[in-house]
Amino acid sequence: MTNRSASVKVAVVQAAPVMFNLEKTIEKVCELIGESATNGAEFILFPEAFIPAYPRGLSFGMKVGGRTDEGRKLWQRYWNNSVEIPGPAIKKIGEYAKKHGVYVAIGVIEKDSDFSKGTLYCTLLYFGKDGEILGKHRKLKPTGSERLIWGEGDGSTLTVVDTELGKIGGLICWENYMPMARMAIYGKGVEIYIAPTADQRERWQATMRHIALEGRCFVLGCNQFVTKDMYPPDLELIEELENMPDILCNGGSVIVSPQGEVIEGPLNDKEGILYADLDMGEVVRGKLDFDVTGHYARSDIFKLIVNEDPQLPVEKAF
């Protein structure tokens, strides 16, 4: 990619979806794209599972050895409000990216449209400023109880997109604790590393700063701000939230420089948008003394082999 930008203005959106409501959440996404673009953002990042929800606190009626009818109904609601790629909801986001001439990355829950029609993936979608999908990443390893509701992605979606703003890519939530997954992204030359998450812990900030220092890249950490009263009152198994705190996720979105310094944030206890002008020369300057895939790699000792072939459930022999 030629004619790289010397400076890039980014927006990190900390907000909640309209929980379990695809149509209204798409409307909110489009409004937030417009607001961010009006304030000069060239690249806009949304949190993990922003469409239609990160279903914090819900069991989906599952325990070892058993499932409930109510949990299956909740699963159907989640499924009904998730997205197909491509599909009308995704097309609408693309139209707004094109309308404002911005790049967008957003966490969605993706229906498997290729094979089973019955699996959901936690996916990170990339849109170009022309509104086209540039790429997607399916979460490789859902964490804890997420494994009950989301499938596992494969190496074919370890995505870094090359744009005039720089090379943009990253991982979702606790994938960022997987050293080999990080190295796979570094190996693609990432300059703006994105980390949409559901982790609101203060210690997550150390992870964001570590990745910036390790990859000598800008890091954009992005989380939701969610309160208990945002859940639909008629939601199946809503009683499971009864004893949970009013603020279910307090955020913690942050923007970090390639030297591990916090530029903006962390933003806590409210919705909001973080903005920052990234001096892309910092990426180059940071590699004077440390380049994880260059002079610090020691490829004579260490090798990472990444299988980027799609893992198909059924393959034809001929």
C-alpha positions in Angstrom: 0.0 0.0 0.0 1.5 3.3 -1.1 0.8 6.9 0.0 0.5 6.0 3.7 -0.9 8.6 6.1 1.5 10.3 8.4 -1.2 10.8 11.0 -4.5 8.9 11.5 -7.4 10.0 13.6 -9.2 7.0 15.3 -12.3 6.6 17.3 -12.9 3.9 19.9 -16.6 3.6 20.7 -17.6 2.5 24.2 -21.3 1.9 24.2 -23.9 -0.8 24.5 -26.1 -2.2 21.8 -29.9 -2.2 22.0 -29.7 -5.6 23.7 -30.9 -8.5 21.6 -32.4 -6.2 19.0 -30.7 -6.4 15.7 -32.6 -3.6 13.9 -32.3 -1.0 16.6 -28.6 -1.8 17.2 -27.8 -1.3 13.5 -29.5 2.1 13.8 -27.3 2.9 16.8 -24.2 1.7 15.0 -25.0 4.0 12.1 -25.6 7.0 14.4 -22.2 6.4 16.1 -20.4 6.0 12.8 -21.9 9.4 11.8 -20.9 11.0 15.1 -17.4 9.7 15.0 -16.9 10.7 11.3 -18.2 14.2 12.0 -15.5 14.5 14.7 -12.9 13.7 12.1 -12.3 10.0 12.7 -10.9 8.0 9.8 -11.1 4.6 11.5 -13.8 3.6 14.0 -13.7 0.6 16.3 -16.7 -0.9 18.1 -16.6 -3.5 20.9 -16.7 -7.3 20.9 -20.2 -8.8 20.2 -21.7 -5.4 19.7 -24.3 -6.9 17.5 -26.6 -8.1 19.0 -25.2 -8.4 22.5 -22.5 -9.9 24.7 -24.9 -11.9 26.9 -23.2 -11.4 30.2 -24.7 -13.2 33.1 -26.9 -15.6 31.2 -26.6 -19.4 31.3 -28.8 -20.2 28.3 -30.2 -22.9 30.6 -27.2 -25.1 30.3 -25.4 -27.2 32.9 -23.3 -30.4 32.6 -25.7 -33.1 31.5 -28.7 -30.9 30.9 -30.4 -28.1 28.9 -33.7 -26.4 29.4 -36.5 -25.4 27.0 -36.3 -21.8 28.3 -32.6 -21.7 27.5 -33.3 -23.0 23.9 -35.8 -20.1 23.5 -33.2 -17.6 24.6 -30.7 -19.2 22.2 -33.3 -18.8 19.4 -33.8 -15.1 20.2 -30.0 -14.6 20.2 -29.8 -16.4 16.8 -32.7 -14.4 15.3 -30.9 -11.2 16.1 -27.4 -12.2 15.0 -26.1 -11.4 11.5 -25.4 -13.2 8.2 -22.3 -12.2 6.3 -23.2 -10.9 3.7 -26.7 -9.8 4.7 -28.9 -6.8 4.9 -27.7 -5.6 8.4 -24.1 -5.8 7.2 -25.0 -4.0 4.0 -26.4 -1.1 6.0 -23.2 -0.7 8.0 -21.2 -0.7 4.8 -23.5 2.0 3.3 -22.7 4.2 6.3 -19.0 3.5 6.1 -19.1 4.6 2.5 -21.4 7.6 3.2 -18.8 9.0 5.6 -15.7 7.7 3.9 -14.4 5.8 7.0 -12.9 2.5 7.9 -14.9 0.5 10.5 -14.2 -2.6 12.6 -17.0 -4.0 14.7 -17.7 -7.1 16.8 -20.7 -9.1 15.6 -22.3 -12.5 16.4 -22.2 -14.2 13.0 -24.5 -17.0 11.8 -22.8 -19.8 10.0 -24.3 -19.2 6.5 -22.0 -21.7 4.8 -22.7 -25.1 6.3 -24.8 -26.0 9.4 -26.9 -22.9 9.7 -26.8 -23.7 13.4 -23.5 -22.3 14.8 -22.8 -18.8 15.9 -19.3 -17.2 15.8 -17.9 -14.2 17.7 -16.6 -12.3 14.7 -14.7 -9.1 14.1 -15.7 -7.5 10.8 -13.6 -4.9 8.8 -15.2 -2.4 6.4 -13.4 -0.3 3.9 -14.3 3.4 3.3 -16.0 2.2 0.1 -18.4 0.2 2.3 -17.0 -3.2 1.2 -16.0 -5.9 3.6 -12.2 -6.1 3.7 -12.0 -9.1 6.0 -13.2 -10.8 9.1 -11.8 -12.7 12.0 -13.7 -15.4 13.9 -12.6 -15.8 17.5 -10.3 -18.8 17.8 -11.1 -19.8 21.3 -14.2 -18.6 23.2 -13.5 -18.3 26.9 -15.3 -20.2 29.7 -19.1 -20.4 29.2 -18.8 -18.6 25.8 -17.9 -22.0 24.5 -21.5 -23.1 25.1 -22.9 -20.6 22.6 -20.1 -19.8 20.1 -18.1 -22.0 17.7 -14.4 -21.8 17.2 -12.8 -20.0 14.2 -9.8 -21.3 12.3 -6.5 -19.8 11.0 -8.0 -18.7 7.7 -9.4 -15.6 9.5 -6.2 -14.3 11.2 -6.8 -11.0 9.5 -4.7 -7.9 9.0 -6.0 -5.4 6.4 -3.6 -3.2 4.4 -5.0 0.4 4.1 -3.6 3.8 3.4 -4.0 4.5 7.1 -1.7 1.6 7.9 -2.0 -2.2 8.5 -5.0 -2.8 10.8 -5.7 -6.1 12.6 -6.0 -7.8 15.9 -7.6 -10.4 18.1 -10.8 -10.6 20.3 -10.7 -10.5 24.1 -8.7 -13.3 25.7 -7.2 -14.4 22.3 -4.8 -11.6 23.2 -3.4 -13.9 25.9 -2.4 -16.4 23.2 1.2 -15.7 22.5 1.3 -17.5 19.2 -1.9 -15.8 18.0 -0.3 -12.5 18.7 2.8 -13.5 16.9 0.8 -14.4 13.9 -0.7 -10.9 13.8 2.6 -9.3 14.3 4.0 -11.3 11.5 1.6 -9.6 9.1 3.0 -6.2 9.9 0.2 -4.8 12.1 0.5 -1.1 12.9 -2.9 -0.4 14.4 -3.7 -3.4 16.6 -7.3 -3.6 17.7 -8.5 -5.5 20.7 -12.3 -5.5 21.1 -13.1 -7.2 24.4 -15.6 -7.9 27.2 -12.9 -7.7 29.9 -13.5 -4.8 32.2 -10.8 -5.6 34.8 -8.2 -3.0 35.6 -5.5 -5.6 34.9 -6.6 -5.7 31.3 -4.9 -2.4 30.9 -1.6 -4.0 31.5 -2.3 -6.4 28.6 -3.1 -3.5 26.3 0.2 -1.8 27.2 2.2 -5.0 26.9 0.9 -5.7 23.4 1.8 -2.2 22.3 5.3 -2.6 23.6 5.7 -6.1 22.3 4.3 -5.3 18.8 5.6 -1.8 18.7 2.2 -0.8 17.4 -0.7 1.4 18.4 -3.3 -0.6 20.4 -7.0 0.2 20.6 -8.8 -1.6 23.4 -12.6 -1.3 23.1 -15.3 -2.5 25.5 -19.0 -2.0 26.1 -20.6 0.0 28.9 -23.7 -2.0 30.0 -26.2 -1.8 32.8 -28.6 -4.4 33.9 -31.7 -2.3 33.0 -30.6 -2.4 29.3 -31.7 -6.0 29.0 -35.2 -6.6 27.6 -37.6 -7.1 30.6 -39.3 -10.0 28.8 -35.9 -11.8 28.1 -35.9 -15.5 28.7 -34.0 -16.3 32.0 -33.8 -12.6 32.9 -34.1 -13.7 36.5 -30.5 -14.9 36.4 -29.4 -11.2 36.5 -31.4 -10.5 39.7 -28.4 -10.6 42.1 -25.9 -9.1 39.7 -24.7 -5.4 40.1 -26.5 -2.7 38.3 -23.4 -1.9 36.1 -22.6 -5.2 34.4 -19.7 -3.9 32.4 -18.0 -0.6 33.2 -15.9 -0.3 30.0 -12.2 0.4 30.2 -11.6 1.3 26.6 -8.1 2.7 25.9 -5.7 3.9 23.2 -2.0 3.1 23.7 1.1 4.2 21.9 3.9 1.9 20.5 5.9 2.8 23.5 3.2 1.5 25.9 2.0 5.0 26.9 -1.7 5.6 27.4 -2.8 8.2 24.9 -6.5 8.3 25.8 -8.6 6.5 28.5 -9.2 4.2 30.1 -12.9 5.3 29.9 -14.9 3.9 32.8 -18.5 4.0 34.0 -20.2 5.6 31.0 -20.7 5.5 27.3 -18.4 7.6 25.2 -16.0 7.8 22.3 -12.3 8.1 22.6 -10.4 10.0 19.9 -6.7 10.2 19.2 -4.5 11.4 16.4 -1.9 8.6 15.8 1.5 9.7 14.6 2.3 6.6 12.4 6.0 7.5 12.5 6.0 6.2 16.1 5.6 2.7 14.8 8.9 2.9 12.9 10.7 4.8 15.6 9.7 2.2 18.2 11.4 -0.6 16.2 14.9 1.0 16.6 15.5 -1.1 19.7 12.9 -3.8 19.4 11.2 -5.6 16.4 9.5 -8.8 17.4 9.4 -10.2 13.9 12.7 -8.6 12.8 16.0 -8.3 14.6 14.5 -9.7 17.9 12.9 -12.7 16.2 15.8 -15.1 16.3 14.3 -17.2 13.5 17.4 -19.4 13.6 16.0 -20.7 16.9 12.2 -20.1 16.9 9.7 -20.8 14.2 5.9 -20.3 14.2 3.9 -22.3 11.6 0.3 -21.1 11.1 -2.3 -23.2 9.3 -4.4 -20.6 7.4 -6.4 -23.2 5.4 -10.1 -23.1 6.0 -11.2 -26.1 8.1 -14.2 -27.5 6.2 -16.6 -30.0 7.9 -17.1 -31.8 4.6 -14.6 -31.9 1.7 -14.9 -33.5 -1.7 -12.3 -36.1 -2.5 -12.1 -34.9 -6.1 
